[in-house]
């Protein structure tokens, strides 16, 4: 059994392209590594819009929760909820 301090956390994150202003929503267990991958051009969907800057993230206890939140941000009306979070 793992101690709670050693438990792997998951993140839902939002990036913004400094090149064109587009946003990208994703999830990962290693936020720093994932941002580096986006900026190194290792991600097919984001390589042509580099550089990327992290503008928002949420920490989740499980991968399922992170994926669920990512899906939430990618739906129509819920993009408005993301805009409101980014304004705060």
C-alpha contacts under 8 A as a table, 3 or more apart, distances in Angstrom:
res1	aa1	res2	aa2	distance
2	X	6	X	6.28
2	X	7	X	6.41
3	X	6	X	5.41
3	X	7	X	6.60
4	X	7	X	5.25
8	X	29	X	7.03
8	X	61	X	7.59
9	X	29	X	5.93
9	X	59	X	6.69
9	X	60	X	6.02
9	X	61	X	5.31
9	X	62	X	6.66
9	X	63	X	7.93
10	X	27	X	7.07
10	X	28	X	5.65
10	X	29	X	4.29
10	X	30	X	7.38
10	X	59	X	5.86
10	X	60	X	5.06
10	X	61	X	6.17
10	X	62	X	6.08
10	X	63	X	5.71
10	X	66	X	6.14
11	X	27	X	5.32
11	X	28	X	5.35
11	X	29	X	5.98
11	X	30	X	7.68
11	X	31	X	6.82
11	X	57	X	6.43
11	X	58	X	5.49
11	X	59	X	4.64
11	X	60	X	5.74
11	X	66	X	5.86
12	X	25	X	7.29
12	X	26	X	5.76
12	X	27	X	4.25
12	X	28	X	6.73
12	X	57	X	5.51
12	X	58	X	5.30
12	X	59	X	6.72
12	X	60	X	7.53
12	X	66	X	5.26
12	X	67	X	7.29
12	X	69	X	6.68
12	X	70	X	5.93
13	X	25	X	5.70
13	X	26	X	5.46
13	X	27	X	5.89
13	X	31	X	7.96
13	X	54	X	7.35
13	X	55	X	7.86
13	X	56	X	5.68
13	X	57	X	4.14
13	X	58	X	6.47
13	X	70	X	7.83
14	X	23	X	6.71
14	X	24	X	5.63
14	X	25	X	4.57
14	X	26	X	6.64
14	X	54	X	6.08
14	X	55	X	5.81
14	X	56	X	5.09
14	X	57	X	6.19
15	X	23	X	5.52
15	X	24	X	5.09
15	X	25	X	6.47
15	X	52	X	5.98
15	X	53	X	5.36
15	X	54	X	4.50
15	X	55	X	5.60
15	X	56	X	7.16
16	X	21	X	5.84
16	X	22	X	5.65
16	X	23	X	4.45
16	X	24	X	6.36
16	X	52	X	5.52
16	X	53	X	5.37
16	X	54	X	6.55
16	X	55	X	6.67
17	X	20	X	5.62
17	X	21	X	4.80
17	X	22	X	5.27
17	X	23	X	6.32
17	X	24	X	7.99
17	X	49	X	5.90
17	X	50	X	6.07
17	X	51	X	5.91
17	X	52	X	4.58
17	X	53	X	6.50
18	X	21	X	5.69
18	X	49	X	7.74
18	X	50	X	6.87
18	X	51	X	5.63
18	X	52	X	5.87
18	X	53	X	6.93
19	X	49	X	5.88
19	X	50	X	6.22
19	X	51	X	6.47
20	X	49	X	6.73
24	X	46	X	7.91
25	X	70	X	6.38
25	X	73	X	7.27
25	X	74	X	7.32
26	X	67	X	7.99
26	X	70	X	5.94
27	X	66	X	6.02
27	X	67	X	6.36
27	X	70	X	6.56
28	X	31	X	6.14
28	X	34	X	6.94
28	X	63	X	7.92
28	X	66	X	7.87
29	X	63	X	7.85
30	X	33	X	5.52
30	X	34	X	6.17
31	X	34	X	5.16
31	X	35	X	6.19
32	X	35	X	5.30
32	X	36	X	6.29
33	X	36	X	5.09
33	X	37	X	6.23
34	X	37	X	4.98
34	X	38	X	6.32
35	X	38	X	5.14
35	X	39	X	6.28
35	X	52	X	7.56
35	X	53	X	7.92
35	X	54	X	7.46
36	X	39	X	5.13
36	X	40	X	5.98
37	X	40	X	5.07
37	X	41	X	6.39
37	X	42	X	5.25
37	X	43	X	6.59
38	X	41	X	5.46
38	X	42	X	5.95
38	X	43	X	5.55
38	X	46	X	6.31
38	X	47	X	6.55
38	X	50	X	7.53
38	X	51	X	7.98
38	X	52	X	6.97
39	X	42	X	7.59
39	X	47	X	7.19
39	X	50	X	5.85
39	X	51	X	5.48
39	X	52	X	5.98
40	X	47	X	7.52
41	X	44	X	7.28
41	X	46	X	7.03
41	X	47	X	4.20
41	X	48	X	7.50
41	X	50	X	7.39
42	X	47	X	6.63
43	X	46	X	5.60
43	X	47	X	5.74
44	X	47	X	5.71
45	X	48	X	7.64
46	X	49	X	5.60
46	X	50	X	6.85
47	X	50	X	5.84
49	X	52	X	7.48
54	X	57	X	7.77
55	X	86	X	7.74
56	X	86	X	7.14
59	X	66	X	7.74
60	X	63	X	7.30
60	X	65	X	6.09
60	X	66	X	5.70
61	X	65	X	7.03
61	X	66	X	7.96
62	X	65	X	5.31
62	X	66	X	6.52
63	X	66	X	5.07
63	X	67	X	6.10
64	X	67	X	5.16
64	X	68	X	6.03
65	X	68	X	5.06
65	X	69	X	6.19
66	X	69	X	5.19
66	X	70	X	6.17
67	X	70	X	4.97
67	X	71	X	6.18
68	X	71	X	5.17
68	X	72	X	6.21
69	X	72	X	4.88
69	X	73	X	6.37
70	X	73	X	5.28
70	X	74	X	6.44
71	X	74	X	5.11
71	X	75	X	6.63
72	X	75	X	5.70
72	X	78	X	6.12
73	X	78	X	5.45
73	X	79	X	5.45
73	X	81	X	7.66
73	X	82	X	6.35
74	X	78	X	7.04
74	X	79	X	6.45
75	X	78	X	5.48
75	X	79	X	6.32
76	X	79	X	5.72
76	X	80	X	7.80
77	X	80	X	5.65
77	X	81	X	7.35
78	X	81	X	4.94
78	X	82	X	6.53
79	X	82	X	5.03
79	X	83	X	6.30
80	X	83	X	4.99
80	X	84	X	6.30
81	X	84	X	5.11
81	X	85	X	6.34
82	X	85	X	5.04
82	X	86	X	6.23
83	X	86	X	5.12
83	X	87	X	6.31
84	X	87	X	5.16
84	X	88	X	6.64
85	X	88	X	5.44
